[in-house]
Amino acid sequence: MFTTTGSRGLYKAPLSKGLLLVLNGLTVMLTLLPQYQDLFVYNLQAVTQQHQVWRLLCGRLVCLDVKDSFCSSLLIYNFRIFERRFGTRKFASFLLGTWCLSALMDFILAQAFQFLFDYEVEELPAGLLAPVFSLFVPFYLSVPRMPVTQVLGHIHITNKSLVYIVGLQLLTSSPFMWLLALSGLISGGLYHSNVLRLQKLLFMPAWVSRIGRYILEPLFSSSQPSSETPLGMGATLDIQRQQRMDLLDQQLLLAQYNEARRNARHQPQVEGHAYGLESH
């Protein structure tokens, strides 16, 4: 239901699979051991006044709210398409870059809110939330929109609508979740646009990628879905897989183009009918 391109499952997405397993596992452990939850609270006041800088790491990785963990997991599962398209290292670089940028943006937005409304933001929702929101930037810009159905004859439901609904659900789960969402969107826009050459400054080092490829990737890799038949004339399964994803993108673009043509053809008919009624 949340798949936009490519096949179902986590094939060719070991980082996404690792994030889903590790972060959700830690959320469940902290739910069963509430005495340790204080170590993972994202407390801005403790960072600035008590110099507990380690909270920037612990408080911005693991969700303490099961509902936040569930919604963010659905989004990570959907956004795995970027790891398949661009590779694990580039996907990890995007998450790392937006994670660092959003840490700075959190404090800037919290200070701006205090200056405008004279209210100090002490805590923010914990978890890998801002980087997840930042992935909406490439999702909006690079994933084609394909109409699926219509509601009440006017509201178009597309292949991206359910993802936005889950994002809206996550946005409304906490009072200050909007601050993390805005921080993530700004960070995602800056990194995606490569402002100030951020992609050259904040990236996953090659040696870390090699360690992950030989040690972590075998743990979190998934086998190719057996229900799918190879497509194309590629010499390897990876090339055939890429051909399948390219074809799906072309189908999405073609469907979007056909929908626009139908709407453009329908518009003059409606206007002509209205003109005829006025003349009578």
Contacts in CASP RR format, 6 or more apart in sequence:
PFRMAT RR
TARGET T0000
AUTHOR 0000-0000-0000
METHOD contacts of the structure
MODEL  1
MFTTTGSRGLYKAPLSKGLLLVLNGLTVMLTLLPQYQDLFVYNLQAVTQQ
HQVWRLLCGRLVCLDVKDSFCSSLLIYNFRIFERRFGTRKFASFLLGTWC
LSALMDFILAQAFQFLFDYEVEELPAGLLAPVFSLFVPFYLSVPRMPVTQ
VLGHIHITNKSLVYIVGLQLLTSSPFMWLLALSGLISGGLYHSNVLRLQK
LLFMPAWVSRIGRYILEPLFSSSQPSSETPLGMGATLDIQRQQRMDLLDQ
QLLLAQYNEARRNARHQPQVEGHAYGLESH
1 162 0 8 1.000
2 74 0 8 1.000
2 77 0 8 1.000
2 78 0 8 1.000
2 162 0 8 1.000
2 163 0 8 1.000
2 166 0 8 1.000
3 78 0 8 1.000
4 78 0 8 1.000
4 81 0 8 1.000
4 143 0 8 1.000
4 159 0 8 1.000
4 160 0 8 1.000
4 163 0 8 1.000
5 81 0 8 1.000
5 143 0 8 1.000
5 245 0 8 1.000
5 248 0 8 1.000
5 249 0 8 1.000
5 252 0 8 1.000
6 81 0 8 1.000
6 84 0 8 1.000
6 244 0 8 1.000
6 245 0 8 1.000
6 248 0 8 1.000
7 225 0 8 1.000
7 228 0 8 1.000
7 244 0 8 1.000
8 225 0 8 1.000
9 222 0 8 1.000
9 225 0 8 1.000
10 16 0 8 1.000
10 17 0 8 1.000
10 20 0 8 1.000
10 77 0 8 1.000
10 80 0 8 1.000
10 222 0 8 1.000
11 84 0 8 1.000
11 222 0 8 1.000
11 223 0 8 1.000
11 224 0 8 1.000
11 225 0 8 1.000
12 83 0 8 1.000
12 84 0 8 1.000
12 222 0 8 1.000
12 238 0 8 1.000
12 241 0 8 1.000
13 80 0 8 1.000
13 83 0 8 1.000
13 84 0 8 1.000
13 88 0 8 1.000
13 222 0 8 1.000
14 88 0 8 1.000
14 216 0 8 1.000
14 217 0 8 1.000
14 220 0 8 1.000
14 221 0 8 1.000
14 222 0 8 1.000
15 83 0 8 1.000
15 88 0 8 1.000
15 91 0 8 1.000
15 92 0 8 1.000
15 95 0 8 1.000
15 220 0 8 1.000
16 76 0 8 1.000
16 77 0 8 1.000
16 79 0 8 1.000
16 80 0 8 1.000
16 83 0 8 1.000
16 91 0 8 1.000
17 80 0 8 1.000
17 220 0 8 1.000
17 221 0 8 1.000
17 222 0 8 1.000
18 216 0 8 1.000
18 220 0 8 1.000
19 76 0 8 1.000
19 128 0 8 1.000
20 73 0 8 1.000
20 76 0 8 1.000
20 77 0 8 1.000
21 220 0 8 1.000
23 61 0 8 1.000
23 62 0 8 1.000
23 63 0 8 1.000
23 69 0 8 1.000
23 73 0 8 1.000
23 127 0 8 1.000
23 128 0 8 1.000
24 69 0 8 1.000
24 73 0 8 1.000
26 61 0 8 1.000
26 62 0 8 1.000
27 62 0 8 1.000
27 63 0 8 1.000
27 64 0 8 1.000
27 66 0 8 1.000
27 69 0 8 1.000
30 36 0 8 1.000
30 37 0 8 1.000
30 40 0 8 1.000
30 62 0 8 1.000
30 64 0 8 1.000
31 66 0 8 1.000
37 64 0 8 1.000
39 58 0 8 1.000
40 58 0 8 1.000
40 59 0 8 1.000
40 61 0 8 1.000
40 62 0 8 1.000
40 64 0 8 1.000
40 126 0 8 1.000
41 55 0 8 1.000
41 59 0 8 1.000
41 64 0 8 1.000
41 123 0 8 1.000
41 126 0 8 1.000
42 55 0 8 1.000
42 59 0 8 1.000
42 60 0 8 1.000
42 123 0 8 1.000
42 124 0 8 1.000
42 125 0 8 1.000
42 126 0 8 1.000
42 127 0 8 1.000
43 52 0 8 1.000
43 55 0 8 1.000
43 122 0 8 1.000
43 123 0 8 1.000
44 106 0 8 1.000
44 107 0 8 1.000
44 110 0 8 1.000
44 121 0 8 1.000
44 122 0 8 1.000
44 123 0 8 1.000
44 124 0 8 1.000
45 120 0 8 1.000
45 122 0 8 1.000
45 123 0 8 1.000
46 52 0 8 1.000
46 55 0 8 1.000
47 53 0 8 1.000
47 55 0 8 1.000
47 56 0 8 1.000
48 107 0 8 1.000
56 103 0 8 1.000
59 126 0 8 1.000
59 127 0 8 1.000
60 99 0 8 1.000
60 103 0 8 1.000
60 126 0 8 1.000
60 127 0 8 1.000
60 128 0 8 1.000
60 129 0 8 1.000
60 130 0 8 1.000
61 127 0 8 1.000
61 128 0 8 1.000
62 126 0 8 1.000
62 127 0 8 1.000
62 128 0 8 1.000
63 69 0 8 1.000
63 72 0 8 1.000
63 125 0 8 1.000
63 126 0 8 1.000
63 127 0 8 1.000
63 128 0 8 1.000
63 129 0 8 1.000
64 125 0 8 1.000
64 126 0 8 1.000
64 127 0 8 1.000
65 125 0 8 1.000
65 126 0 8 1.000
65 173 0 8 1.000
65 174 0 8 1.000
67 173 0 8 1.000
68 125 0 8 1.000
68 127 0 8 1.000
68 129 0 8 1.000
68 170 0 8 1.000
68 173 0 8 1.000
68 174 0 8 1.000
71 166 0 8 1.000
71 167 0 8 1.000
71 169 0 8 1.000
71 170 0 8 1.000
71 173 0 8 1.000
72 127 0 8 1.000
72 128 0 8 1.000
72 129 0 8 1.000
72 132 0 8 1.000
72 170 0 8 1.000
74 166 0 8 1.000
75 132 0 8 1.000
75 135 0 8 1.000
75 163 0 8 1.000
75 166 0 8 1.000
75 167 0 8 1.000
75 170 0 8 1.000
76 132 0 8 1.000
78 139 0 8 1.000
78 163 0 8 1.000
78 166 0 8 1.000
79 132 0 8 1.000
79 135 0 8 1.000
79 139 0 8 1.000
81 143 0 8 1.000
82 91 0 8 1.000
82 94 0 8 1.000
82 135 0 8 1.000
82 138 0 8 1.000
82 139 0 8 1.000
83 91 0 8 1.000
84 245 0 8 1.000
85 245 0 8 1.000
88 209 0 8 1.000
88 213 0 8 1.000
88 217 0 8 1.000
89 204 0 8 1.000
89 206 0 8 1.000
89 209 0 8 1.000
92 204 0 8 1.000
92 209 0 8 1.000
93 199 0 8 1.000
93 202 0 8 1.000
93 203 0 8 1.000
93 204 0 8 1.000
94 134 0 8 1.000
94 135 0 8 1.000
94 138 0 8 1.000
94 188 0 8 1.000
94 191 0 8 1.000
94 192 0 8 1.000
95 131 0 8 1.000
96 202 0 8 1.000
96 203 0 8 1.000
96 204 0 8 1.000
97 187 0 8 1.000
97 191 0 8 1.000
97 198 0 8 1.000
97 202 0 8 1.000
97 203 0 8 1.000
98 130 0 8 1.000
98 131 0 8 1.000
98 134 0 8 1.000
98 135 0 8 1.000
98 184 0 8 1.000
98 187 0 8 1.000
98 188 0 8 1.000
98 191 0 8 1.000
99 128 0 8 1.000
99 130 0 8 1.000
99 131 0 8 1.000
100 202 0 8 1.000
101 184 0 8 1.000
101 186 0 8 1.000
101 187 0 8 1.000
101 188 0 8 1.000
101 190 0 8 1.000
101 191 0 8 1.000
101 198 0 8 1.000
101 202 0 8 1.000
102 130 0 8 1.000
102 131 0 8 1.000
102 134 0 8 1.000
102 180 0 8 1.000
102 183 0 8 1.000
102 184 0 8 1.000
102 186 0 8 1.000
102 187 0 8 1.000
103 130 0 8 1.000
105 130 0 8 1.000
105 182 0 8 1.000
105 183 0 8 1.000
105 184 0 8 1.000
105 186 0 8 1.000
105 187 0 8 1.000
106 124 0 8 1.000
106 130 0 8 1.000
106 179 0 8 1.000
106 180 0 8 1.000
106 183 0 8 1.000
109 179 0 8 1.000
109 182 0 8 1.000
109 183 0 8 1.000
110 120 0 8 1.000
110 121 0 8 1.000
110 124 0 8 1.000
110 179 0 8 1.000
113 119 0 8 1.000
113 121 0 8 1.000
113 179 0 8 1.000
114 120 0 8 1.000
114 121 0 8 1.000
121 176 0 8 1.000
121 179 0 8 1.000
123 176 0 8 1.000
124 176 0 8 1.000
124 179 0 8 1.000
124 180 0 8 1.000
125 173 0 8 1.000
125 174 0 8 1.000
125 176 0 8 1.000
125 177 0 8 1.000
125 180 0 8 1.000
129 170 0 8 1.000
129 177 0 8 1.000
129 180 0 8 1.000
129 181 0 8 1.000
130 180 0 8 1.000
130 181 0 8 1.000
130 183 0 8 1.000
130 184 0 8 1.000
130 187 0 8 1.000
131 184 0 8 1.000
131 187 0 8 1.000
132 170 0 8 1.000
133 167 0 8 1.000
133 180 0 8 1.000
133 181 0 8 1.000
133 183 0 8 1.000
133 184 0 8 1.000
133 185 0 8 1.000
134 184 0 8 1.000
134 185 0 8 1.000
134 187 0 8 1.000
134 188 0 8 1.000
134 189 0 8 1.000
134 191 0 8 1.000
135 188 0 8 1.000
136 167 0 8 1.000
136 185 0 8 1.000
137 185 0 8 1.000
137 188 0 8 1.000
137 189 0 8 1.000
137 192 0 8 1.000
138 188 0 8 1.000
138 192 0 8 1.000
139 160 0 8 1.000
139 163 0 8 1.000
141 192 0 8 1.000
143 160 0 8 1.000
144 249 0 8 1.000
144 252 0 8 1.000
144 253 0 8 1.000
144 256 0 8 1.000
145 158 0 8 1.000
145 159 0 8 1.000
145 160 0 8 1.000
145 252 0 8 1.000
145 256 0 8 1.000
146 158 0 8 1.000
146 159 0 8 1.000
146 251 0 8 1.000
146 252 0 8 1.000
146 255 0 8 1.000
146 256 0 8 1.000
147 156 0 8 1.000
147 157 0 8 1.000
147 158 0 8 1.000
147 255 0 8 1.000
147 256 0 8 1.000
147 259 0 8 1.000
148 157 0 8 1.000
148 158 0 8 1.000
148 159 0 8 1.000
148 161 0 8 1.000
149 157 0 8 1.000
150 156 0 8 1.000
150 157 0 8 1.000
151 157 0 8 1.000
159 252 0 8 1.000
170 177 0 8 1.000
170 181 0 8 1.000
171 177 0 8 1.000
171 178 0 8 1.000
171 181 0 8 1.000
189 195 0 8 1.000
190 196 0 8 1.000
190 198 0 8 1.000
191 198 0 8 1.000
191 199 0 8 1.000
191 202 0 8 1.000
224 237 0 8 1.000
224 241 0 8 1.000
228 244 0 8 1.000
230 237 0 8 1.000
230 240 0 8 1.000
230 244 0 8 1.000
231 240 0 8 1.000
231 243 0 8 1.000
231 244 0 8 1.000
231 247 0 8 1.000
232 240 0 8 1.000
232 243 0 8 1.000
232 244 0 8 1.000
233 240 0 8 1.000
233 243 0 8 1.000
234 240 0 8 1.000
234 243 0 8 1.000
END
